[in-house]
Every structure is written in structure tokens, then in C-alpha cells.
């Protein structure tokens, strides 16, 4: 990609690379198209993802396969109740120079020093260890002994949670949940997909995944997504959706289902993530203009972990996704002004 390359050619190049990447991942992962799409969207937006699903849905295999197809260094951390922060970030050790007898402190990097870090069952470890990820996720660095150690670029945390067996777990604090750009729900495969999984495990060996993109390609796609234009009325629509989740804010326009079942709404980070995810969704799906449909499509993964439900929702068994469904239905979309549409057309042309 070059700066003087036409916008249409740039978008076509991005779509081609994205399609090739999806085909390579499909050699190992059967189905789960929407899940793969959201994880790649997260990576191309330089965000972190929280994958929630029952055991046996190939969450670890999916993440490691994506890292392999992107030619990125992969690291897996199994979170347990006895895991310490230094087990993730690394620690300082005393090292002696045998020739001089001099001793000095040397930092030994932990498993977080990788491009793609799988935090497996992140809710199984105490908050002290969970908090070790906060600085890394936000600042792309860790601080040990007063010294800052930058993490490799690109850097992504893809954490998994098991919605079953909640006894003995430590729910993630809201501050850390907000650092995840998307919460991705992994459901059971269809009957046809599960049959294909059985065929592959019974008759085929392990598929070879060839790297099709690298860190430079990811950075280029990330830049394209970041600088893609968004119409003002689309941004205002995303803003109205996020603000309508705040029941305690005057003039938020919260619909009835939000007032009944939401204790705390999404913050400004959700507004940024919603617009960025909508832009990525448009570009990766081959659309040249970001529309309200792209925003609506990204509402559940962006907001489901940022909307805190109250006791009424638990009593009535109302899930965050059900609340967001009512939210989208209640918040109207405004028509695009004619001059705004022409301006976007000029930029994309």
C-alpha cells in the first residue's frame, strides 16, 4: 500500500488480505465465522478481547491459530488461584559475574512479553494478579522495580472466561472489563460444523497453517481503519446509543428496558470503541462507507460487558444482550444530511 494509491484499491487490498487470512484459519477452525471476524476486528483495531464460552469450544486453538496465521509470537498463561503477578510480568533476579564476582539485578521477562497473550480462564485468579494485566493492556508496558519495560508491538491480550463453575472464581472488576474492546460470546457449533470437526479428528492429521500477514501488514490495516472517515450523523447515533445506557444521567434518553434493568451504563471508552469497531466492520466486509447498520452490528460485543445489570434483571432472567436489543430498537437513526453524504463520497473517491 502506498500513500498515492486510490482509496478503492487500498480497500480492495485490505479485503483480499482479510479473505486470505480467513481461508487459512478455516483450515483448522470449523465454522465460528462471526467469532473469528470479531477477534480479527479486535486485532486490527489494536484492542483486547474477552472470549466467554463453555469448555471444549476450541478457544485456545482458535487464538493460537490466528497468531500463527499472523506470524506473531504467541504466549499462553493458565490463570490459577496461586498465580502471582510476577509470574506474568516477570521478575528481577540477582546475577553474578563469575569473572569479577560482581552481582547485579537482571530482569527476566515473563510470558506477557509476546505479541498475542492468551490469558486462559482469567477469572480463576485473585484480583491482585488480574491487576497485573491492567498496565500492560493500557500502556503496553510493565513496571518492575521502578523500571519500565516496553512490550513488543503489536500487543494483544485475548482472555477467556468459563461461564460455568463460578464457585471459587474472582469476577473481573469493572475497570479491567472496560479495557477489553469486545466481549465475544462463543456458542456451540451447528450440527453440520460439529460433524465436520468429528471427521477431521477421525481421518485427518493436523493442518499446516501458513503465515499470510505479519506485524507490518497489521499496522497498515490498523492505520487505514483509524483514518477511515465517518459521517457525523453516524457518530451521533453511536453516541446516543451509549448515552442511553446511563440511567443516572439526565437527558440520556434511556428507554424503559434500560431504566428497569440497568444499574450502571457504559462510559466514554465505549463510544470510542463502538465507532472504531463500526469502521473496522465496514472496511473488512467490503463496504466503503460506515453506516448505522455497522454500528448496530457492533453494539452487543462492545457494550455487553460495559452495561451492569441490577437485581431486577437477575430476578427476571434478562441478559445484557436482551437489554441491548431493546436499546437498539428504541434509539432512532437520523437521516444523513446531503452535504455530509457528498463530503464522504469525495473522501472515498
C-alpha positions in Angstrom: 0.0 0.0 0.0 1.3 3.4 -1.0 0.1 6.9 0.0 -0.9 7.8 -3.6 -2.8 4.6 -4.1 -6.5 5.1 -4.8 -8.9 4.5 -1.9 -10.8 1.8 -3.8 -7.5 -0.1 -4.5 -6.5 0.2 -0.8 -9.8 -1.2 0.4 -9.7 -4.0 -2.2 -6.2 -4.9 -1.0 -7.4 -5.0 2.7 -10.4 -7.2 1.8 -8.1 -9.5 -0.2 -5.7 -10.0 2.7 -8.6 -10.4 5.1 -10.2 -13.1 2.9 -6.8 -14.9 2.6 -6.4 -14.8 6.3 -9.9 -16.2 6.9 -9.3 -19.1 4.5 -6.0 -20.0 6.3 -7.7 -20.0 9.7 -10.5 -22.2 8.3 -8.0 -25.0 7.7 -8.1 -25.6 11.4 -11.2 -23.9 12.8 -14.6 -25.2 11.6 -17.3 -22.5 11.4 -17.4 -19.9 14.1 -17.3 -17.2 11.4 -18.6 -14.4 13.5 -16.2 -15.3 16.3 -13.2 -15.2 14.0 -14.4 -12.0 12.5 -14.7 -10.3 15.9 -11.3 -11.5 17.1 -9.6 -10.2 13.8 -11.5 -7.0 14.2 -10.2 -6.6 17.7 -6.6 -7.2 16.5 -6.9 -4.8 13.6 -8.2 -2.1 15.9 -5.3 -2.7 18.4 -7.8 -3.8 21.1 -8.1 -6.6 23.5 -10.8 -9.3 23.5 -12.6 -11.3 26.2 -13.9 -14.6 25.0 -16.7 -16.2 27.0 -17.7 -19.8 26.4 -18.1 -23.2 27.9 -15.1 -25.7 27.8 -14.4 -27.6 24.7 -15.2 -24.9 22.1 -11.6 -24.6 20.9 -10.9 -21.1 22.3 -7.2 -21.8 22.8 -6.8 -23.5 19.4 -8.6 -20.6 17.7 -6.3 -17.9 19.3 -3.1 -19.8 18.7 -4.1 -20.5 15.1 -4.8 -16.8 14.5 -1.4 -15.9 16.0 0.3 -18.4 13.7 -1.5 -17.1 10.6 -0.4 -13.5 11.5 3.2 -14.6 12.1 3.0 -13.3 15.7 4.7 -14.6 18.9 2.1 -16.4 21.0 2.1 -17.0 24.7 -0.4 -18.8 26.9 -0.9 -18.2 30.7 -3.1 -20.5 32.6 -4.7 -18.5 35.4 -4.9 -20.3 38.7 -5.7 -19.2 42.3 -2.0 -19.4 43.3 -0.7 -17.4 40.3 1.4 -14.3 41.3 1.8 -11.0 39.4 5.5 -11.7 38.8 4.5 -15.0 37.2 3.0 -12.9 34.4 5.1 -9.8 34.2 8.5 -11.2 35.1 10.8 -10.6 38.0 14.3 -9.3 38.9 17.0 -11.9 39.8 20.5 -11.5 41.2 23.1 -12.4 38.7 26.8 -12.9 39.5 29.6 -12.2 37.0 32.0 -15.1 37.6 35.0 -13.3 36.2 34.7 -10.3 38.6 32.5 -11.6 41.3 30.2 -8.6 40.9 26.5 -9.1 41.5 23.7 -7.1 39.8 20.0 -7.3 39.3 18.7 -8.6 35.9 15.1 -8.5 34.7 13.7 -11.8 33.5 10.8 -11.3 31.2 7.5 -13.1 31.9 5.1 -14.7 29.4 3.4 -11.3 28.9 6.3 -10.3 26.6 4.7 -11.7 23.4 2.5 -10.3 20.6 -0.6 -12.4 21.4 -1.1 -13.3 25.1 -3.8 -15.8 25.9 -5.0 -15.3 29.5 -6.8 -18.6 29.9 -9.6 -18.6 32.5 -8.7 -15.1 33.7 -11.4 -15.2 36.4 -9.7 -18.1 38.2 -7.0 -15.9 39.7 -7.3 -13.3 42.5 -7.7 -9.5 41.7 -4.1 -8.8 42.6 -2.9 -11.0 39.7 -5.6 -9.8 37.4 -4.5 -6.3 38.0 -1.0 -7.2 36.7 -2.6 -7.0 33.2 -4.0 -3.5 33.6 -0.9 -1.5 32.9 0.1 -3.9 30.1 -3.3 -3.6 28.4 -3.5 0.1 28.6 0.1 1.4 28.4 1.8 -1.5 26.5 4.4 -1.7 29.2 5.1 -3.3 32.6 6.9 -1.6 35.5 9.2 -3.8 37.7 11.4 -2.3 40.4 10.6 1.2 39.2 11.9 0.5 35.7 9.5 0.5 32.7 9.8 -2.4 30.2 8.0 -1.8 26.9 6.1 -4.7 25.5 6.6 -5.9 21.9 4.5 -4.4 19.2 1.8 -5.3 18.3 0.5 -6.5 21.6 -2.9 -8.1 22.3 -4.5 -9.7 25.3 -7.1 -12.3 24.4 -8.6 -13.6 27.7 -11.1 -16.5 28.1 -13.8 -17.0 30.8 -15.8 -20.0 31.6 -19.4 -19.1 32.4 -19.9 -22.3 34.3 -18.5 -23.3 37.7 -18.5 -19.8 39.2 -17.7 -21.2 42.6 -14.2 -20.1 43.6 -13.8 -17.6 40.8 -13.0 -13.9 41.0 -15.2 -11.7 38.7 -13.2 -9.1 36.8 -13.5 -5.6 38.2 -15.3 -3.1 36.0 -12.2 -1.1 35.4 -10.5 -4.1 33.8 -13.6 -5.2 31.9 -13.6 -1.7 30.3 -10.1 -2.3 28.9 -11.4 -5.1 26.7 -12.7 -3.6 23.4 -15.0 -6.6 22.8 -16.6 -9.3 24.8 -17.1 -12.2 22.4 -19.6 -15.0 23.2 -18.7 -18.4 21.8 -21.6 -20.7 21.3 -21.9 -24.4 20.4 -21.3 -25.2 16.7 -24.1 -26.3 14.5 -24.7 -30.0 13.8 -23.0 -29.8 10.4 -20.0 -28.0 11.9 -19.7 -30.5 14.7 -19.9 -33.4 12.3 -17.0 -31.8 10.3 -15.0 -31.5 13.5 -15.5 -35.2 14.1 -14.4 -36.0 10.5 -11.2 -34.0 10.8 -10.3 -35.5 14.1 -11.0 -39.1 12.9 -9.5 -39.1 9.5 -7.2 -36.1 9.0 -3.9 -35.0 10.6 -3.1 -31.6 11.9 -3.4 -28.9 9.2 -0.5 -26.7 8.4 -1.3 -23.0 8.9 0.9 -20.7 6.7 1.5 -17.2 7.9 -0.3 -14.8 5.5 0.2 -11.5 7.3 2.8 -10.0 9.6 3.1 -7.1 12.0 3.7 -4.6 9.2 0.5 -5.7 7.5 -1.4 -5.4 10.7 0.0 -1.9 11.3 -1.0 -0.8 7.8 -4.6 -2.1 8.1 -4.8 -0.5 11.6 -3.8 2.9 10.1 -6.4 2.5 7.3 -9.2 1.8 9.8 -8.2 4.6 12.1 -8.2 7.2 9.4 -11.4 6.0 7.6 -14.0 8.8 7.6 -17.2 8.5 9.5 -20.2 10.7 8.8 -21.2 13.0 11.7 -24.8 11.6 11.9 -23.3 8.0 12.3 -21.1 9.2 15.2 -24.0 10.9 16.8 -26.1 7.7 16.5 -23.3 5.7 18.2 -23.1 8.4 20.9 -26.9 8.3 21.5 -26.8 4.5 21.9 -24.0 4.7 24.5 -25.5 7.6 26.5 -28.9 5.8 26.5 -27.4 3.2 28.7 -26.8 5.7 31.5 -29.8 5.6 33.7 -28.4 8.1 36.2 -27.7 10.8 33.7 -30.3 13.5 33.0 -31.3 13.7 29.4 -29.7 10.4 28.4 -32.9 9.2 26.7 -32.7 5.8 28.3 -35.5 3.5 27.1 -37.8 1.7 29.5 -35.9 -1.6 29.4 -32.7 0.2 30.4 -34.3 2.1 33.2 -35.8 -1.2 34.5 -32.8 -3.4 34.4 -29.5 -1.4 34.2 -27.6 -0.3 37.3 -24.7 1.4 35.6 -24.2 2.4 31.9 -21.2 2.4 29.6 -18.6 5.2 29.7 -16.8 7.3 27.1 -14.4 4.4 26.2 -17.4 2.5 24.9 -18.3 5.4 22.5 -14.8 5.3 21.1 -14.8 1.5 20.7 -18.2 1.5 19.1 -17.2 3.9 16.3 -13.8 2.2 15.8 -15.4 -1.2 15.6 -18.0 0.0 13.2 -15.3 1.4 10.9 -13.4 -1.9 11.0 -16.6 -3.9 10.4 -17.3 -1.8 7.3 -13.8 -2.0 5.8 -13.3 -5.7 6.4 -16.8 -6.5 5.0 -16.1 -4.6 1.8 -18.2 -1.5 2.4 -16.8 1.9 1.5 -19.0 3.9 3.9 -19.7 3.4 7.6 -23.4 3.3 8.2 -25.7 2.9 11.2 -26.1 -0.8 10.3 -22.4 -1.3 11.1 -22.8 0.5 14.4 -25.8 -1.7 15.3 -23.9 -4.8 14.4 -21.2 -4.0 16.9 -23.4 -2.9 19.8 -23.6 -6.4 21.5 -19.8 -7.2 21.6 -18.9 -3.6 22.5 -21.5 -2.9 25.2 -22.5 -6.3 26.8 -19.6 -6.2 29.3 -19.9 -2.5 30.0 -23.6 -2.5 30.9 -24.1 -3.6 34.5 -27.5 -5.1 35.3 -29.4 -4.8 38.6 -31.2 -7.2 40.8 -34.4 -6.9 38.7 -32.6 -8.2 35.6 -31.3 -11.2 37.6 -34.7 -11.9 39.0 -36.4 -11.7 35.6 -33.5 -13.5 33.8 -32.9 -10.6 31.5 -29.4 -10.8 29.9 -27.4 -7.8 28.8 -27.9 -8.8 25.2 -31.6 -8.7 25.6 -31.3 -5.2 27.1 -29.1 -4.1 24.2 -31.6 -5.5 21.7 -34.3 -3.3 23.2 -31.9 -0.3 23.3 -31.2 -0.6 19.6 -34.9 -0.9 18.8 -35.7 2.2 20.9 -33.0 4.6 19.7 -33.8 6.1 16.3 -31.4 6.7 13.4 -31.3 10.2 11.9 -31.1 10.7 8.1 -27.8 11.8 6.7 -27.6 15.5 5.6 -27.0 15.8 1.9 -23.8 17.9 2.2 -22.3 15.3 4.7 -23.0 12.4 2.2 -21.3 14.3 -0.6 -18.3 15.0 1.6 -17.8 11.3 2.5 -18.2 10.4 -1.2 -15.4 12.8 -2.1 -13.1 11.4 0.5 -13.7 7.8 -0.5 -13.5 8.6 -4.2 
